[in-house]
Amino acid sequence: MTAAGTDSAPWTIARLLDWTRAHFARHQLEAPRLCAELLLAHALGCERIHLYTRHDETPGPVVLETFRALVRQAAAGRPIAYLTGTKEFFALPLEVTADVLIPRPETEILVERTIDLVRRAPGPRRILDLGTGSGCIAVALARHLPDATLLASDVSAAALAVARRNAARHGVAERIEFRVGDLFEPWRAPPTALCDIVVCNPPYIATRGASVAPQVRDHEPHVALFAGPDGLDVIRRVLAEAPAWLTPGGHLLLEMGFDQAAAVVRLAAAPAWCEPAVYRDGAGHARVLHVRAAAADAARVA
């Protein structure tokens, strides 16, 4: 934005949005207009939709300085969601902090398929969300499946604090049990009943040779991003351990990288799994693996 005193035209909301959109486009931010709107709405303390009725309004100096600071950070690569502290997922506004992975649209596919799976066979369900992070998956499922019982674990206590706040915000805190620990480990003691469905958005970026956008690499938690040289370390563990936690014929829905489908399907070819299916995102990439636990191999954890 032009320094004070060098331009007499007022910095109306419309002008701020136009300037910031162009500025973000020059810095190659994705969806620059949306980014500008989200930051200005945050600085103003209003809903983004309300900007459209306030285009001729000129924000005061405190708002302008707040907005300028946000724009500088965004142009330098800090994710918009961390600047505003919120991200919408499955039509739910969620708190996000630097302790959690920013929810992505492709993860909504996992939620959609799980909801559809339960609704095609109505009845109570126990659903375990591994690596819950912000709680986006567990909270969305609890909101849309009122008869389901949700369990959610994460290795990060700081992430679970965010997830608990999101559950409380959306009125489902009493229906989600959160535990700190690595994958299934928190549920070993005391013994936990088997689950009908396990869902997981694991870390799946390779530590060797993967191209990662700087704003992701430099700001989002690495524990939620990277999973060994080929990106499959956590996926291997989930596929190996999940059958023991599922009822006979229970379901596992697992997110994966856009180019990992062939490798993940091969890993799921073990006798413990059957009926593999792959679901694609809007860009046509295979994003979610859905398999069922073979009845002979599903067994209670000792």
N, C-alpha and C positions, 0 to 999 in steps of 0.2 A: 504494500500500500504506500502511496506517495507520502513522503514526510510532511508533517504539519507545516503549513505556511507556504508550501510550494504549489498548492492547488486550492482554489477557492470553492470549488464545487463540493457540496456536502456529501459525506459518506453515508448515503442512505443504505438501507438493507439491500435494495436491488443492486446498487453500485458495488457494495461489498461482495455480494455473491458473484457478480460478473468478473470483478478483478481477481477474486480468489480462485474461481474456476479456471481462468486463464493461467494464473500462477501455478496451480497444481498440475495443469496439463503440461506446462513447461518442465515440471519436475517429474512427469510421467507417473503421477498417482492414478490408480485405477478409479474410475467413476469420479472425476474431479468435481463435478457439480454437486453430486450427492455428498461428497466429503465436505465441501464448503457449507452446505446447508446444515449438516449434522453439527459442525463446529460452531456455526453462528447461533443455531438454536440452543446449543449447550451454553454458550456465553450469555445469551439472553434469558436463559432459564425457561424456555417455552418448548412446546412441541414443534417439530419440524414443519408440520402442515400449516401452522399458524404464520409462518414466514410469508406465505403467499398472500395474506391479507394485510401485510405490514410493509410492503415494498417501498413506500414513500417515507417511512419512519427513519429518523436519524438517531442511532443509539448514542448514549452518553459516553463520556470519556473513559469511565471505568470499564464498561462493556467493550469499547473499542480496543483498549489496551489488553484486556483478557483475550479477546479474539485474535489480536496480532500475535500474542505469545503462543496461542494454540496453532496458528497458521505456520509460524516459524518451526515449531516442533514437528508438525505434520510434513512440511516440505523437507525436513531433515531425515524423515523416514520413520518417525514414531507412529505406530498404528493409531488410526482414528478411534478405535474402540477403547484403547488405553487412555486416550486423551479425554474422552467423554465419560469413561467408566461404565459404558453400557453397550450392549449388542443385542439386536433382535434375533431370536431363533425360534422357528416354528410359531411365529406371530406373538412370541412372548418377549418382553424386554427383560434382559438379564444383566446383572452386575458382572463386570469382568475387571480383573486387575492383572498386573504383570505376573501373578502367581498361577494364572490359568491360561490355557490355550484359548484363543479367540474362536468361538463357534463358527463353523463354516456351513454354507448352504448344502454342500454334499452330504453332510451328516444328517440332514433332515430326511434323506432317503431311508436311512436306517430306522428312524423314528416312524416314518410313514408305513414301512413294511411291517414293523412290529405291531403297530396299531391294527393294521389290516389282518395280520395273523391272529391276533387275539379276538377280534370282532367276528372272524369267520368261525370261531369255536368259542362262543361266549362261556364265561365262568371265571371264578377266581384264578388268578395267576400269580406266581412268584417270579419276579424278574430281577436279575442281578446285572447291574451296570458296572463294568470294570473300568477303572481309570476315569472316573466321572468328571474330574476337572471342575468346571463351573457348575456342574450338575445339569447341564442343558438337556441331555438325553433323559435322565431320570425324572426331572421336573416336567418335561413335556409329556412323557408317558404317564406320569401320575395324574396330570391334568386331564388327559383324554381317556384314561382307563380307570374309572373310579373304583372298580372291583379288584384292581391289581394291588399286590404288595410289592414295594420296591426296596431293593437293597443296593447300596452304592459304596464303592471303595475307591480310594486313591492313595498313592504312596506319599502325597504331599498333604500335611496337616493344614497348611495355608490355603491350598486349593479347596479342601473340604470346608473350611470356614466360609469361603465364597459360596460353595454349593449349598450349604445350610441356609445362608441368607437368601439365596434365590428360592429355595424351597419355601421358606417362611413368607417371602414376598408374594408367592403365588398360591398360598394356602394349602400346601401339600406336605408341610414339614412332618406332620404326624404319621404320614404314610410312607416315608422314606427313612430307612435305617442307614446311617452313614458310619463307616468305620475306616480308620487310617491303616494302610498297609499295602503291600505289593500284590496286585491281582487277587487271587483267591485266599491268600494267607490270612487276612483278618477274619475269615469265616470258619476257621478250623477249630477254634475253641471260644466259647462252648460250641458243641456240634450244632450245625445249622441244617435245617431241612433242605432237601433238594429243591432245585429251581426248575421251573418249566421253560424258562427262556434266559439265556445269557446274551447280553449285548455289550459290544466293546468298540470304542474308537481308539485303537492303540497308537503309540508312536510308530511310524513306519517309514521315516526318511532314512536313507542309507548314509552312514558316516563317511563312506568312500565314494567319491565320484558324483554325488547328487548335487544338482544345481538348486540352491535355496535362495529365495529373494532376500535381500539384505534386511528389509523391515521385519521379516520373519526370523531370520537367523540371529539378528542383533537384539531382538526385543522379547520374543516369546520363549517360554521355559523349555530348555533343551530336553529335559526329562520327558516332556510330552511330545517331542518331535522326532528324536533320533533313536534308532533301534539297531545298532550293529552295522557291519560293513555292507550288508545287502538290504538293510531296513526290515528284515523279517524276524529278528530275534524275539520280539514280544509276541508276534503272531504265532510263531512256532510254539511258544509256551502255552498260549491260550488254547490252541488246537490240541495240544497234548494233555492239558489238565482239565479242560472243560467237561469232557464226558463223565468224569466222576462226580460232577456237581449237578448234573442234569437228570431229570426223571427219564425213564425209558421213552425214547421218541422225542425227547425235548429238543429245543431249537437253540442254535447259536447264530447270531447275526453279527458280522465282523466287518468293520470298515477297512479299506486297504488303499494303497496308492494307485493312481490312475493307470500305472503300467505294471502292476504286480499281479494281475488276475491269474495269469497262467501259472506262476510260481505258487500262489496261494492255493489254487485249486489242486495242484499236485500235492501239496502238503496235507490237504483235506481228504486225500484218497486213502488214508489209513482205515483199517477195518472198523475203528470206533465211529466213523461217520458215514452217513448215507444221504441220498437225495440232494446233492449239491445244486445250488442255483446261484446265479450272479445277477445283481441288479445294477443298472447303469444310471449315471447322472445325466443332467440336461445336455452335456456336451458329448454324450455317447460313450463315456469312459466307464468301464466296469469299476464299481465303487464298493459294493457290499456283497460279501459272501454269506449265503444262508445254507446251513447244513443241519441235519438232524442226528441226534445221538442214536446209534444202533442199539436196539433193545438189549442185546446180549452183553453190551459193553458198559451200559450205564449202571453204575453201582454207587452205593452210599460211601462217602468218605469215612474212613475209620476215625 
